[in-house]
Amino acid sequence: MNNKEIVAQAIFEAVKEELTIEEVGRLLENPKSAEHGDVAFPTFALAKIYRKAPQQIAADLAKKINGDRFEKIDVVGPYLNFFMNKEVISSLVLKEIAKEGSTFGDSVIGNKGNVTIDMSSPNIAKPISMGHLRSTVIGNSISLILDKVGFQPVKINHLGDWGTQFGKLIVAYQKWGSEEKVKAEPITELLRLYVQFHEVAESEPALEDEARAWFKKLEENDEEAVELWKWFRSESLKEFDKIYQMLEVSFDSYNGEAFYNDKMAEVVTMLEEKHLLKEDQGAEIVDLSAYELNPALIKKSDGATLYITRDLAAAIYRKRTYNFVKSLYVVGNEQSIHFKQLKAVLKEMGFDWSDEMTHVPFGLITQGGKKLSTRKGKIILLEEVLNEAIESALNQIVEKNPDLPNKEEVARQVGVGAVVFHDLKNDRLNNFDFELEEVVRFEGETGPYVQYTHARAMTILDKAGFTPNPEAVYALNDGDSWEIIKLLQNYPEVVMQAANQYEPSVIAKHSLKVAQAFNKYYAHTKILVEDEQKDARLALVSAVTTILKEDLRLLGVHAPNKM
């Protein structure tokens, strides 16, 4: 129970004839200053019921409420200000974390329901750039958070392995490519060919026609086109896998766009049977004016299907295969109209489960405030960024702790973790600029700062040889420890908020607050001094390591014990 719930229960006992416990809970406030207590209750809502002045109601209520969980209850005008009993609350919180360990904050609310998460989804024959980082790490963190609250996440890497770009790539490879170069550096060479195609096509537009012709051959299962496509795909996947291993992200399915080629005809038939298709200038559309959306273009005038047709097939396939209770699409903000149309068409088809489909949008990573673009070759390769981050972390570790035995492994955890944490600490809808020097700092609001705090706390526990006893009473009453206790106590609510909002930044920000509160405590308190509260202080340190490690785990980041 957090402090608001404890206060709500106490007030409810006194006013249960007039307000429900939920109504009481909604009225509670967090005082702006610690001098005004931990929780405040304004009595205005009771004035009409009791036909008394709020100030009088507050004074009367204060006499009715008691309990060992409150140090005191001040009446300030119409407000009741509750000061929690620090010793009682801290002992409850520390006991619970000592008992539950990393499962503190777990929930069964998901009831083991499947949640499909469409994430990462790079294009074959193009490198995984910083632009792919967000979908990958946000999707991975959401999967870990949903797992903690009882869902079964199904991570789907919906590869961009189909489309006219393959026509372009085949043309470019045949004109300027070499098998030897592609085998040596698959992605680098294929990207070079792709960029070259666009540069030449600006002055030779006929190249676009050649590309379309080759893609048509690919669609018609032309042997040469299919062989090249399969080769480009397998070489790309090998390269992608290196990066996924660095990030420690895995997938339950790599079914990409090509997988749905033979599943789209059924979708078109279903739309025809339900009389949803209309002809418009030779193309076939679904009218979505009832949803205040532009029509969904299902088939172009040349008979070619479009993204939405494929995504309809994918949504239906996922429902049949996984019987999901939720289906998430961790895809950039610029695709929001597409997903509104997708849901609307499925709704028109009679699939009410489309209500459980959610677009989880995110903003851009920019450099110098500008968007990164593949077509013009202006990209920042994710693998290079991760390697640079690892190198930067190693340099700082060598400087701070030259005798650390497993420096390279810790540097990998810190460097990769720094890049992931920096992404996830930002509200996902916000754009942010990426500067490596800022990201891998051991001070400030960074991943290495949280990791370093965890390692510092672990060192204290090692030095003391302390493991908390779940049956012991550990009570603290000082102000600095109280700030930490409140953050630890609220952890189950933090996890639930992150799960409900599909927002990993809630977890990242919590970890920063815990780290900052602990470092303030560490600066002001002699933890290992021999007195009657030494074990209670160490139990607090232990609880901090438990929660920081779990916070970082939910972000997909390691918590080294030594740094």
Salt bridges, closest charged atoms under 4 A:
GLU13 OE1 - LYS16 NZ 3.30
ASP38 OD1 - LYS486 NZ 3.61
ASP60 OD2 - LYS52 NZ 2.80
ASP74 OD2 - LYS72 NZ 3.69
ASP106 OD1 - LYS148 NZ 2.53
ASP118 OD2 - ARG318 NH1 3.05
ASP161 OD2 - ARG233 NE 2.97
GLU179 OE2 - LYS183 NZ 2.99
GLU189 OE2 - ARG192 NH2 2.86
ASP209 OD1 - ARG212 NH2 2.72
GLU210 OE1 - LYS175 NZ 3.67
GLU220 OE2 - LYS216 NZ 2.80
GLU235 OE2 - LYS238 NZ 3.56
GLU239 OE2 - LYS242 NZ 3.14
GLU248 OE2 - ARG412 NH2 3.31
GLU248 OE2 - HIS558 NE2 2.79
ASP262 OD1 - LYS263 NZ 2.95
GLU266 OE2 - ARG320 NH2 2.71
ASP287 OD2 - LYS278 NZ 3.48
ASP311 OD1 - HIS158 NE2 3.98
ASP311 OD2 - HIS338 NE2 2.65
ASP352 OD1 - LYS347 NZ 3.48
ASP355 OD2 - LYS347 NZ 2.94
GLU409 OE2 - ARG412 NH2 2.85
ASP423 OD1 - ARG134 NE 3.06
ASP427 OD1 - LYS509 NZ 2.21
GLU438 OE1 - ARG441 NH1 3.44
GLU443 OE2 - LYS400 NZ 3.95
ASP462 OD2 - LYS562 NZ 3.71
ASP480 OD1 - LYS520 NZ 3.88
ASP480 OD2 - HIS524 ND1 2.80
GLU483 OE2 - LYS486 NZ 3.41
GLU530 OE2 - LYS534 NZ 2.77
ASP531 OD1 - ARG537 NH2 3.04
GLU550 OE2 - LYS148 NZ 2.94
GLU550 OE2 - ARG553 NH2 2.82
ASP551 OD2 - HIS510 ND1 2.84
